[in-house]
Amino acid sequence: MKLDILAFGAHPDDVELGCAGTILKEISLGKTVGIIDLTRGELGTRGSAAIRDQEASAAAAILGVSVRENLEMRDGFFVNDENHQMEIIKMIRKYQPEIVLCNAIDDRHIDHAKGSKLVSDACFLAGLIKIETTEAGEKQTAWRPKIVYHYIQWKNIEPDFVVDITGFTDRKIAAILAYSSQFYDANSNEPESPITSKNFLESLNYRSRDLGRLSGVEHAEGFTVERYLAVNSLGDLI
């Protein structure tokens, strides 16, 4: 299955928090989108790997993505080495995306920056024909995405561009809240973490509103780029 966009997250819910609005909008425009989670989030303060598996499936259904896979790397301890890069390369070649979305380049959780660099490096390596990989016993074709974009997570990184997600925020929040074990619950007796506060949940709305305010729309999501973007004309930037 060839996809237009492939979104990677170090943990289940990273993609939803960082770029669910963009994914929803692109799917509404006819694009095919998939999600690859690097880990099962087994070190999370609340919930368990099994619970997060179920939540990830529920969130994927809300988003309407074509596929979601989990590479089952070690939460907290995966590294950017050849073995891990090869797993990403196989996914890139399997789905042949034009665009890759991945974790923030710098963030509070160490896995986010690690995952960002791991995916970015693998996207380059996936285009080298002398690196051989197989899928279901068949040799894969080399493939390099046209562009890699990094979504924004905990830290307020200044975006290089924003996507207008006006009209998609309600479904974005619904996809996030599919991870009921992870976020604010006044009745929960489980330990608190930085993402379980009511303030964090509310911040999802006021961040998108603020990025929208700055860009002249109601709601927006921000991204950073690794290299310059080329457009055909100035009108493409309107």
Contacts in CASP RR format, 6 or more apart in sequence:
PFRMAT RR
TARGET T0000
AUTHOR 0000-0000-0000
METHOD contacts of the structure
MODEL  1
MKLDILAFGAHPDDVELGCAGTILKEISLGKTVGIIDLTRGELGTRGSAA
IRDQEASAAAAILGVSVRENLEMRDGFFVNDENHQMEIIKMIRKYQPEIV
LCNAIDDRHIDHAKGSKLVSDACFLAGLIKIETTEAGEKQTAWRPKIVYH
YIQWKNIEPDFVVDITGFTDRKIAAILAYSSQFYDANSNEPESPITSKNF
LESLNYRSRDLGRLSGVEHAEGFTVERYLAVNSLGDLI
1 32 0 8 1.000
1 66 0 8 1.000
1 67 0 8 1.000
1 94 0 8 1.000
1 95 0 8 1.000
2 32 0 8 1.000
2 95 0 8 1.000
2 96 0 8 1.000
2 97 0 8 1.000
3 32 0 8 1.000
3 33 0 8 1.000
3 34 0 8 1.000
3 66 0 8 1.000
3 67 0 8 1.000
3 95 0 8 1.000
3 96 0 8 1.000
3 97 0 8 1.000
4 26 0 8 1.000
4 31 0 8 1.000
4 32 0 8 1.000
4 33 0 8 1.000
4 97 0 8 1.000
4 98 0 8 1.000
4 99 0 8 1.000
5 23 0 8 1.000
5 26 0 8 1.000
5 31 0 8 1.000
5 32 0 8 1.000
5 33 0 8 1.000
5 34 0 8 1.000
5 97 0 8 1.000
5 98 0 8 1.000
5 99 0 8 1.000
5 100 0 8 1.000
5 101 0 8 1.000
6 33 0 8 1.000
6 34 0 8 1.000
6 35 0 8 1.000
6 36 0 8 1.000
6 91 0 8 1.000
6 92 0 8 1.000
6 95 0 8 1.000
6 97 0 8 1.000
6 99 0 8 1.000
6 100 0 8 1.000
6 101 0 8 1.000
6 145 0 8 1.000
7 15 0 8 1.000
7 19 0 8 1.000
7 23 0 8 1.000
7 33 0 8 1.000
7 34 0 8 1.000
7 35 0 8 1.000
7 36 0 8 1.000
7 100 0 8 1.000
7 101 0 8 1.000
7 102 0 8 1.000
8 15 0 8 1.000
8 35 0 8 1.000
8 36 0 8 1.000
8 37 0 8 1.000
8 38 0 8 1.000
8 88 0 8 1.000
8 100 0 8 1.000
8 101 0 8 1.000
8 102 0 8 1.000
8 103 0 8 1.000
8 115 0 8 1.000
8 119 0 8 1.000
9 15 0 8 1.000
9 35 0 8 1.000
9 36 0 8 1.000
9 37 0 8 1.000
9 38 0 8 1.000
9 102 0 8 1.000
9 103 0 8 1.000
9 115 0 8 1.000
9 119 0 8 1.000
10 37 0 8 1.000
10 38 0 8 1.000
10 39 0 8 1.000
10 78 0 8 1.000
10 103 0 8 1.000
10 109 0 8 1.000
10 111 0 8 1.000
10 112 0 8 1.000
10 114 0 8 1.000
10 115 0 8 1.000
11 37 0 8 1.000
11 38 0 8 1.000
11 39 0 8 1.000
11 41 0 8 1.000
11 44 0 8 1.000
11 52 0 8 1.000
11 75 0 8 1.000
11 109 0 8 1.000
11 111 0 8 1.000
12 37 0 8 1.000
12 40 0 8 1.000
12 41 0 8 1.000
12 52 0 8 1.000
12 53 0 8 1.000
12 55 0 8 1.000
12 56 0 8 1.000
12 59 0 8 1.000
12 70 0 8 1.000
12 179 0 8 1.000
13 52 0 8 1.000
13 55 0 8 1.000
13 56 0 8 1.000
13 59 0 8 1.000
13 176 0 8 1.000
13 179 0 8 1.000
13 182 0 8 1.000
14 37 0 8 1.000
14 103 0 8 1.000
14 112 0 8 1.000
14 153 0 8 1.000
15 23 0 8 1.000
15 35 0 8 1.000
15 37 0 8 1.000
15 101 0 8 1.000
15 151 0 8 1.000
16 59 0 8 1.000
16 63 0 8 1.000
16 172 0 8 1.000
16 175 0 8 1.000
16 176 0 8 1.000
16 178 0 8 1.000
16 179 0 8 1.000
17 153 0 8 1.000
17 176 0 8 1.000
17 204 0 8 1.000
18 151 0 8 1.000
18 152 0 8 1.000
18 153 0 8 1.000
18 221 0 8 1.000
19 101 0 8 1.000
19 151 0 8 1.000
19 221 0 8 1.000
19 223 0 8 1.000
20 63 0 8 1.000
20 168 0 8 1.000
20 171 0 8 1.000
20 172 0 8 1.000
20 175 0 8 1.000
20 176 0 8 1.000
21 163 0 8 1.000
21 165 0 8 1.000
21 168 0 8 1.000
21 169 0 8 1.000
21 171 0 8 1.000
21 172 0 8 1.000
21 221 0 8 1.000
22 101 0 8 1.000
22 151 0 8 1.000
22 163 0 8 1.000
22 165 0 8 1.000
22 221 0 8 1.000
22 223 0 8 1.000
23 33 0 8 1.000
23 63 0 8 1.000
23 65 0 8 1.000
23 101 0 8 1.000
24 63 0 8 1.000
24 165 0 8 1.000
24 168 0 8 1.000
24 171 0 8 1.000
24 172 0 8 1.000
24 175 0 8 1.000
25 163 0 8 1.000
25 164 0 8 1.000
25 165 0 8 1.000
25 168 0 8 1.000
26 33 0 8 1.000
27 33 0 8 1.000
27 63 0 8 1.000
27 64 0 8 1.000
27 65 0 8 1.000
28 168 0 8 1.000
32 66 0 8 1.000
33 63 0 8 1.000
33 64 0 8 1.000
33 65 0 8 1.000
33 66 0 8 1.000
34 65 0 8 1.000
34 66 0 8 1.000
34 67 0 8 1.000
34 68 0 8 1.000
34 95 0 8 1.000
35 60 0 8 1.000
35 63 0 8 1.000
35 65 0 8 1.000
35 67 0 8 1.000
35 68 0 8 1.000
35 69 0 8 1.000
36 68 0 8 1.000
36 69 0 8 1.000
36 70 0 8 1.000
36 71 0 8 1.000
36 88 0 8 1.000
36 91 0 8 1.000
37 56 0 8 1.000
37 68 0 8 1.000
37 69 0 8 1.000
37 70 0 8 1.000
37 71 0 8 1.000
38 70 0 8 1.000
38 71 0 8 1.000
38 73 0 8 1.000
38 78 0 8 1.000
38 111 0 8 1.000
38 115 0 8 1.000
38 118 0 8 1.000
39 70 0 8 1.000
39 71 0 8 1.000
39 72 0 8 1.000
39 73 0 8 1.000
39 74 0 8 1.000
39 75 0 8 1.000
39 76 0 8 1.000
39 78 0 8 1.000
39 111 0 8 1.000
40 49 0 8 1.000
40 52 0 8 1.000
40 53 0 8 1.000
40 70 0 8 1.000
40 72 0 8 1.000
40 75 0 8 1.000
41 49 0 8 1.000
41 52 0 8 1.000
41 75 0 8 1.000
42 48 0 8 1.000
42 49 0 8 1.000
42 52 0 8 1.000
42 75 0 8 1.000
43 75 0 8 1.000
43 76 0 8 1.000
44 75 0 8 1.000
44 182 0 8 1.000
44 193 0 8 1.000
45 190 0 8 1.000
45 191 0 8 1.000
45 192 0 8 1.000
45 193 0 8 1.000
45 196 0 8 1.000
46 181 0 8 1.000
46 182 0 8 1.000
46 188 0 8 1.000
46 190 0 8 1.000
46 191 0 8 1.000
46 193 0 8 1.000
46 196 0 8 1.000
47 181 0 8 1.000
47 182 0 8 1.000
47 190 0 8 1.000
48 181 0 8 1.000
51 181 0 8 1.000
52 179 0 8 1.000
52 181 0 8 1.000
52 182 0 8 1.000
53 70 0 8 1.000
55 178 0 8 1.000
55 179 0 8 1.000
55 180 0 8 1.000
55 181 0 8 1.000
55 182 0 8 1.000
56 68 0 8 1.000
56 70 0 8 1.000
56 179 0 8 1.000
57 68 0 8 1.000
58 178 0 8 1.000
59 175 0 8 1.000
59 176 0 8 1.000
59 178 0 8 1.000
59 179 0 8 1.000
60 68 0 8 1.000
62 171 0 8 1.000
62 174 0 8 1.000
62 175 0 8 1.000
62 178 0 8 1.000
63 171 0 8 1.000
63 175 0 8 1.000
67 95 0 8 1.000
69 91 0 8 1.000
71 87 0 8 1.000
71 88 0 8 1.000
71 91 0 8 1.000
73 84 0 8 1.000
73 87 0 8 1.000
75 111 0 8 1.000
76 110 0 8 1.000
76 111 0 8 1.000
78 84 0 8 1.000
78 111 0 8 1.000
78 114 0 8 1.000
78 115 0 8 1.000
78 118 0 8 1.000
79 114 0 8 1.000
79 118 0 8 1.000
80 114 0 8 1.000
80 115 0 8 1.000
80 117 0 8 1.000
80 118 0 8 1.000
80 121 0 8 1.000
84 118 0 8 1.000
85 118 0 8 1.000
85 121 0 8 1.000
85 122 0 8 1.000
85 125 0 8 1.000
86 122 0 8 1.000
86 131 0 8 1.000
86 133 0 8 1.000
88 118 0 8 1.000
88 119 0 8 1.000
88 122 0 8 1.000
88 123 0 8 1.000
88 126 0 8 1.000
89 122 0 8 1.000
89 125 0 8 1.000
89 126 0 8 1.000
89 131 0 8 1.000
89 133 0 8 1.000
90 133 0 8 1.000
90 135 0 8 1.000
90 140 0 8 1.000
92 100 0 8 1.000
92 122 0 8 1.000
92 123 0 8 1.000
92 126 0 8 1.000
92 143 0 8 1.000
92 144 0 8 1.000
92 145 0 8 1.000
93 126 0 8 1.000
93 133 0 8 1.000
93 135 0 8 1.000
93 140 0 8 1.000
93 141 0 8 1.000
93 142 0 8 1.000
93 143 0 8 1.000
94 135 0 8 1.000
94 140 0 8 1.000
96 141 0 8 1.000
96 143 0 8 1.000
97 145 0 8 1.000
98 145 0 8 1.000
98 146 0 8 1.000
98 147 0 8 1.000
99 145 0 8 1.000
99 146 0 8 1.000
99 147 0 8 1.000
99 148 0 8 1.000
99 149 0 8 1.000
100 119 0 8 1.000
100 123 0 8 1.000
100 145 0 8 1.000
100 147 0 8 1.000
100 148 0 8 1.000
100 149 0 8 1.000
101 148 0 8 1.000
101 149 0 8 1.000
101 150 0 8 1.000
101 151 0 8 1.000
101 223 0 8 1.000
102 115 0 8 1.000
102 116 0 8 1.000
102 119 0 8 1.000
102 120 0 8 1.000
102 148 0 8 1.000
102 149 0 8 1.000
102 150 0 8 1.000
102 151 0 8 1.000
103 111 0 8 1.000
103 112 0 8 1.000
103 113 0 8 1.000
103 115 0 8 1.000
103 116 0 8 1.000
103 119 0 8 1.000
103 150 0 8 1.000
103 151 0 8 1.000
103 153 0 8 1.000
104 112 0 8 1.000
104 113 0 8 1.000
104 116 0 8 1.000
104 150 0 8 1.000
104 151 0 8 1.000
104 152 0 8 1.000
104 153 0 8 1.000
104 154 0 8 1.000
104 155 0 8 1.000
104 157 0 8 1.000
104 224 0 8 1.000
105 113 0 8 1.000
105 116 0 8 1.000
105 117 0 8 1.000
105 150 0 8 1.000
105 157 0 8 1.000
105 224 0 8 1.000
106 112 0 8 1.000
106 113 0 8 1.000
106 155 0 8 1.000
106 157 0 8 1.000
107 113 0 8 1.000
107 153 0 8 1.000
107 154 0 8 1.000
107 155 0 8 1.000
108 153 0 8 1.000
108 154 0 8 1.000
108 155 0 8 1.000
108 194 0 8 1.000
109 153 0 8 1.000
109 154 0 8 1.000
112 153 0 8 1.000
112 154 0 8 1.000
116 150 0 8 1.000
119 148 0 8 1.000
120 148 0 8 1.000
120 150 0 8 1.000
120 226 0 8 1.000
123 144 0 8 1.000
123 145 0 8 1.000
123 148 0 8 1.000
124 144 0 8 1.000
125 131 0 8 1.000
126 142 0 8 1.000
126 143 0 8 1.000
126 144 0 8 1.000
126 145 0 8 1.000
127 142 0 8 1.000
127 143 0 8 1.000
127 144 0 8 1.000
128 142 0 8 1.000
129 142 0 8 1.000
131 142 0 8 1.000
132 139 0 8 1.000
132 140 0 8 1.000
133 139 0 8 1.000
133 140 0 8 1.000
134 140 0 8 1.000
147 225 0 8 1.000
147 229 0 8 1.000
148 225 0 8 1.000
148 226 0 8 1.000
149 223 0 8 1.000
149 224 0 8 1.000
149 225 0 8 1.000
150 223 0 8 1.000
150 224 0 8 1.000
150 225 0 8 1.000
150 226 0 8 1.000
151 221 0 8 1.000
151 222 0 8 1.000
151 223 0 8 1.000
152 159 0 8 1.000
152 221 0 8 1.000
152 222 0 8 1.000
152 223 0 8 1.000
152 224 0 8 1.000
154 194 0 8 1.000
156 207 0 8 1.000
157 224 0 8 1.000
158 224 0 8 1.000
159 211 0 8 1.000
159 222 0 8 1.000
159 223 0 8 1.000
159 224 0 8 1.000
160 223 0 8 1.000
160 224 0 8 1.000
160 225 0 8 1.000
160 229 0 8 1.000
161 222 0 8 1.000
161 223 0 8 1.000
161 225 0 8 1.000
161 229 0 8 1.000
162 211 0 8 1.000
162 212 0 8 1.000
162 214 0 8 1.000
162 215 0 8 1.000
162 220 0 8 1.000
162 221 0 8 1.000
162 222 0 8 1.000
162 223 0 8 1.000
163 220 0 8 1.000
163 221 0 8 1.000
163 222 0 8 1.000
163 223 0 8 1.000
164 212 0 8 1.000
164 215 0 8 1.000
164 217 0 8 1.000
164 218 0 8 1.000
164 219 0 8 1.000
164 220 0 8 1.000
165 172 0 8 1.000
165 208 0 8 1.000
165 219 0 8 1.000
165 220 0 8 1.000
165 221 0 8 1.000
166 212 0 8 1.000
166 217 0 8 1.000
166 218 0 8 1.000
166 219 0 8 1.000
166 220 0 8 1.000
167 218 0 8 1.000
167 219 0 8 1.000
168 219 0 8 1.000
169 205 0 8 1.000
169 208 0 8 1.000
169 219 0 8 1.000
172 204 0 8 1.000
173 204 0 8 1.000
173 205 0 8 1.000
176 183 0 8 1.000
176 204 0 8 1.000
177 183 0 8 1.000
181 190 0 8 1.000
182 195 0 8 1.000
182 196 0 8 1.000
183 195 0 8 1.000
183 196 0 8 1.000
183 200 0 8 1.000
183 201 0 8 1.000
184 196 0 8 1.000
184 197 0 8 1.000
184 198 0 8 1.000
184 200 0 8 1.000
184 201 0 8 1.000
185 196 0 8 1.000
186 198 0 8 1.000
188 196 0 8 1.000
190 196 0 8 1.000
194 200 0 8 1.000
208 219 0 8 1.000
208 220 0 8 1.000
208 221 0 8 1.000
209 218 0 8 1.000
209 219 0 8 1.000
211 219 0 8 1.000
211 220 0 8 1.000
211 221 0 8 1.000
211 222 0 8 1.000
212 218 0 8 1.000
212 219 0 8 1.000
212 220 0 8 1.000
214 220 0 8 1.000
231 237 0 8 1.000
END
